[in-house]
Amino acid sequence: MADLVYKTIVRAPTFIQAGGETFQPRSKRIALTAAQLTTLHSAPVSLVAAPGAGYALVFESLTFQFTYGSVQFTGGGVVMPVYHGATTDLSVTGGVTAATVQAAANATVLVISTPAAGGLPVTSNAGIDLYAASADFAAGNSTAVVTLNYCVLKLG
Protein backbone atom coordinates (compact mmCIF):
# COMPACT_ATOMS: atom_id res chain seq x y z
CA MET A 1 0.00 0.00 0.00
CA ALA A 2 2.82 2.44 0.82
CA ASP A 3 4.33 1.86 -2.63
CA LEU A 4 1.02 2.74 -4.29
CA VAL A 5 0.77 5.97 -2.30
CA TYR A 6 4.37 6.84 -3.19
CA LYS A 7 3.76 6.41 -6.90
CA THR A 8 0.46 8.26 -6.86
CA ILE A 9 1.41 11.26 -4.74
CA VAL A 10 5.11 11.80 -5.35
CA ARG A 11 5.68 10.65 -8.91
CA ALA A 12 2.47 11.57 -10.72
CA PRO A 13 3.70 15.07 -11.70
CA THR A 14 6.58 13.60 -13.71
CA PHE A 15 4.51 12.35 -16.66
CA ILE A 16 6.22 13.03 -19.97
CA GLN A 17 4.40 14.00 -23.16
CA ALA A 18 6.26 12.97 -26.30
CA GLY A 19 4.95 12.44 -29.79
CA GLY A 20 1.37 12.68 -28.54
CA GLU A 21 1.86 9.77 -26.13
CA THR A 22 1.92 9.90 -22.35
CA PHE A 23 4.57 7.88 -20.53
CA GLN A 24 4.18 7.08 -16.88
CA PRO A 25 7.24 6.95 -14.66
CA ARG A 26 8.48 3.45 -13.88
CA SER A 27 10.24 1.92 -10.89
CA LYS A 28 12.38 -1.17 -10.65
CA ARG A 29 13.76 -2.75 -7.48
CA ILE A 30 16.94 -4.85 -7.70
CA ALA A 31 18.61 -6.81 -4.90
CA LEU A 32 22.42 -6.86 -5.11
CA THR A 33 24.60 -9.61 -3.67
CA ALA A 34 28.03 -9.07 -2.13
CA ALA A 35 29.57 -10.58 -5.29
CA GLN A 36 27.77 -8.02 -7.48
CA LEU A 37 28.84 -5.14 -5.23
CA THR A 38 32.44 -6.34 -5.32
CA THR A 39 32.62 -6.18 -9.13
CA LEU A 40 30.59 -3.03 -9.88
CA HIS A 41 33.52 -1.47 -11.75
CA SER A 42 34.57 -4.41 -13.94
CA ALA A 43 31.05 -5.85 -14.32
CA PRO A 44 28.37 -3.17 -13.83
CA VAL A 45 24.94 -4.49 -12.85
CA SER A 46 22.16 -4.00 -15.40
CA LEU A 47 19.24 -2.23 -13.72
CA VAL A 48 17.02 -1.80 -16.79
CA ALA A 49 17.45 -3.24 -20.28
CA ALA A 50 17.54 -1.08 -23.39
CA PRO A 51 14.00 0.01 -24.35
CA GLY A 52 14.31 -0.58 -28.12
CA ALA A 53 14.88 1.53 -31.22
CA GLY A 54 13.29 4.97 -31.08
CA TYR A 55 13.12 5.08 -27.27
CA ALA A 56 15.39 6.32 -24.49
CA LEU A 57 15.44 5.77 -20.74
CA VAL A 58 15.52 8.96 -18.68
CA PHE A 59 16.99 8.60 -15.18
CA GLU A 60 15.00 10.29 -12.39
CA SER A 61 16.29 8.91 -9.08
CA LEU A 62 17.87 5.96 -7.35
CA THR A 63 17.58 4.78 -3.76
CA PHE A 64 20.55 2.72 -2.55
CA GLN A 65 19.76 0.72 0.61
CA PHE A 66 22.97 -0.76 1.97
CA THR A 67 22.82 -3.58 4.54
CA TYR A 68 26.07 -4.24 6.35
CA GLY A 69 27.06 -7.90 6.75
CA SER A 70 30.01 -8.68 9.00
CA VAL A 71 33.05 -7.89 6.80
CA GLN A 72 33.66 -4.37 5.45
CA PHE A 73 34.38 -3.70 1.79
CA THR A 74 37.61 -1.93 0.86
CA GLY A 75 38.65 -0.07 -2.29
CA GLY A 76 36.01 0.68 -4.89
CA GLY A 77 34.70 4.00 -6.10
CA VAL A 78 31.60 6.16 -6.28
CA VAL A 79 28.55 4.02 -7.14
CA MET A 80 26.35 5.65 -9.76
CA PRO A 81 23.76 5.03 -12.48
CA VAL A 82 25.17 5.12 -16.03
CA TYR A 83 23.97 4.24 -19.51
CA HIS A 84 25.08 0.73 -20.49
CA GLY A 85 28.70 0.78 -21.66
CA ALA A 86 29.28 4.34 -20.43
CA THR A 87 30.86 5.85 -17.30
CA THR A 88 29.09 9.23 -17.04
CA ASP A 89 27.02 9.62 -13.85
CA LEU A 90 23.38 10.12 -14.87
CA SER A 91 22.64 11.91 -11.61
CA VAL A 92 25.45 14.43 -12.21
CA THR A 93 25.64 14.93 -8.43
CA GLY A 94 28.17 12.27 -7.56
CA GLY A 95 26.24 9.09 -6.79
CA VAL A 96 26.81 7.04 -3.62
CA THR A 97 30.23 7.57 -2.05
CA ALA A 98 32.60 4.61 -1.76
CA ALA A 99 32.74 5.36 1.98
CA THR A 100 29.04 4.41 2.26
CA VAL A 101 29.78 0.97 0.78
CA GLN A 102 32.96 0.58 2.86
CA ALA A 103 31.25 1.45 6.16
CA ALA A 104 30.40 -1.03 8.89
CA ALA A 105 26.87 0.37 9.09
CA ASN A 106 23.54 0.22 7.29
CA ALA A 107 22.74 3.23 5.12
CA THR A 108 20.06 4.50 2.74
CA VAL A 109 21.08 7.08 0.14
CA LEU A 110 18.85 8.89 -2.36
CA VAL A 111 20.47 9.98 -5.62
CA ILE A 112 18.35 12.42 -7.64
CA SER A 113 18.74 13.63 -11.21
CA THR A 114 19.83 17.26 -11.18
CA PRO A 115 21.40 17.91 -14.58
CA ALA A 116 23.95 20.66 -14.95
CA ALA A 117 23.28 23.76 -17.04
CA GLY A 118 22.58 22.70 -20.59
CA GLY A 119 21.11 19.36 -19.46
CA LEU A 120 22.40 15.82 -19.74
CA PRO A 121 22.55 13.98 -23.08
CA VAL A 122 20.02 11.17 -23.42
CA THR A 123 21.20 7.99 -25.14
CA SER A 124 18.85 6.22 -27.52
CA ASN A 125 18.14 2.52 -26.94
CA ALA A 126 20.56 2.09 -24.01
CA GLY A 127 19.89 0.38 -20.70
CA ILE A 128 20.81 1.78 -17.30
CA ASP A 129 23.52 0.08 -15.22
CA LEU A 130 24.90 0.53 -11.72
CA TYR A 131 28.65 1.23 -11.92
CA ALA A 132 31.51 1.91 -9.49
CA ALA A 133 33.99 4.50 -10.73
CA SER A 134 37.74 3.99 -10.27
CA ALA A 135 37.95 0.35 -9.17
CA ASP A 136 36.17 -2.73 -7.90
CA PHE A 137 35.51 -3.14 -4.19
CA ALA A 138 37.43 -5.87 -2.36
CA ALA A 139 36.40 -8.29 0.37
CA GLY A 140 33.11 -7.50 2.09
CA ASN A 141 29.94 -9.51 2.49
CA SER A 142 27.26 -6.82 2.63
CA THR A 143 24.25 -6.52 0.32
CA ALA A 144 22.14 -3.73 -1.11
CA VAL A 145 18.75 -3.06 -2.64
CA VAL A 146 18.49 -0.47 -5.41
CA THR A 147 15.23 1.15 -6.43
CA LEU A 148 15.50 2.91 -9.78
CA ASN A 149 12.92 5.49 -10.90
CA TYR A 150 12.96 6.35 -14.60
CA CYS A 151 10.82 7.23 -17.61
CA VAL A 152 10.72 5.82 -21.12
CA LEU A 153 10.81 8.59 -23.71
CA LYS A 154 9.71 8.12 -27.32
CA LEU A 155 12.22 9.90 -29.57
CA GLY A 156 11.55 11.68 -32.83
N, C-alpha and C positions, 0 to 999 in steps of 0.2 A: 504494500500500500504506500509506503514512504517513497518508493521509486516512482510510482505513478504521480504522486503529488509533485515530486521534484521535476519531472518532465513537463507536467502541465503548467506549473507556476513559473519555474525559473527559465525553462528553455523555449517556451512557446514564442517569445518575441523574436527568436532568431530564424524564423522561416526565411527562405531565400526564394525569390521569384527569378526565374531564368527561362527564357524562351517560351513564356506563357505557362510554364509548369511550376507548381509549388513543391518544394522539397522540404520535408520535415527533418529536423536534426536527428541524428542517430547516436546511440551509445553502444559501446561494446566493452565487456568486462573480461579480462584475461588474467588468469593465475600464472605466476612465474615461479619456477623451481629455483633452487640454489644453483643448479647447473646452468640454467638459462641466464641468471644474473651474472654468473662468473664470466660468461663469454659474450656479453652484450656488445663488446667492441668488435671482435672477430666474427661473430655470428649474431647480428641484430635479430630481435624477435619481431616477427610479423604481427602487427596488431590488426590491420585490416588489409584485405587483398585489393588489388587494383580494380577499379570500378568498370572498366571497359572503355573502348574507343568512344571519344566524344564526351567523356565525363572526367571530373576531377574531384578528389577528396579535399575538403577544406577543414583544416584543424581548428577546433574551438578551444578545447581544454583537456587536461589529463589529470587524473587523481592517482597518485602513487602511494599505496598503503604498504609500508614496509613492516614486516614482522620478524623481529630478531629471533634467531635460533639459539645457539650456545657458543658458536665460534664466529668471531668478527671477520668481515671481508677486509682485504688490504688492496692497495693499488686502485686501479680503475680510473674513471673519469666522470664528468657530468653526464647524467642520464637524461636523454631528451628524445622527443618525437622527431622523426625525419622522414622524408619521402624515401621509398625503397631505393637502395643503391646510392643514396646521397648522405651528406654529413652536416647539412645546414639545419640548425635548430628551428623547427616550425613555430615554436613559441616566441622566439627572438629574445626572451628574457633570461635565458640561462639554464632552464631545466632543473633537475634535481641534483643537488651537489653530491659529489662523491663521498663527502663526509657523512651525509645522511645514510648512505648504503654501508659505510664502514663502521657506523656507530653500534654500540651494544645496547640499543634501545629501539623500541617501536616508534614509528613516525608516519604521519600522513601529510603529504605535500600536494598542493594544488598548483598546477602549471597552466596559465591562461594565455591565450593568443593575444598579444599586444604588438602588432606589427610596427616596425619603425616607419618614419616618414617615407612616403612613397610606396608603402605596402610591402607585401611579401609575394614573390612569384609563386604561382600555382602551377603544379606539374600535371599535365594531362595523363590519364590512365596509369597512375602510379599509386601503389599501396602506401600505407604508413607503418613504419617500423619503430621500435624502441631501440636506441643506440647509446652506447657509452663512448664519449669522446676520449681521446688519448690512448687508453689501454684497457685490457680486460681486468676484471677484479681477480683476486687470488684468494684461495682458501674460502672460508665462510660457509655457513649452512642455513642462512636465513632465506625467507621467501617474500614475495610481494604480490599484490593484486593491483592491476592497472585498470582504471576505467577511462576509456577514451570517448570523448564527445566530438562529433564531427558532422559535416554536411556533405551531401553529394551534389555537385554542381554540374548542370548540363552546359557544355561549352558550345559556342557558335550560334 
